[in-house]
Amino acid sequence: MSKIIVTIGPETSTKENLSKILSKTNLFRLNLSHNIPDWHKKTIKKINNLSSNSNILIDIPGIKPRTTNVK
């Protein structure tokens, strides 16, 4: 299977879309800077229920040096 990294968002997180994506890759990416923790938890559970062989990359939120955010 090819190693295409697919970023999952609200539009692609349905069971139907995840199934289609799984036919092409098993490598998923979620960006924790966007959406709420509960959404991410549910999406990870959906991916794992569809395929136990999936790999999920998670971008964790943090300081963004490219902005004026100094906190």
C-alpha positions, 0 to 999 in steps of 0.5 A, spaced: 500 500 500 502 506 498 504 511 503 500 517 502 499 521 508 491 524 508 489 529 513 482 528 516 478 534 517 470 535 518 469 533 511 473 527 510 471 524 517 465 520 515 465 513 515 464 512 508 469 517 506 474 514 511 473 507 508 474 510 501 481 513 503 483 506 507 482 503 500 488 507 498 492 508 504 492 507 511 496 513 514 492 518 517 494 525 520 490 529 525 491 537 526 490 538 534 490 545 533 483 545 529 477 542 532 475 540 539 478 534 543 472 530 543 471 530 535 479 528 535 477 522 539 471 520 535 475 520 529 481 516 531 476 511 534 472 511 527 479 510 523 481 504 528 474 501 528 475 501 520 482 498 520 486 496 526 492 496 521 492 504 520 497 509 522 495 516 525 500 522 525 498 527 530 500 534 530 500 537 537 498 544 538 503 549 541 507 556 540 507 558 533 513 562 531 511 564 525 506 568 528 506 574 533 504 569 538 509 570 544 505 566 549 
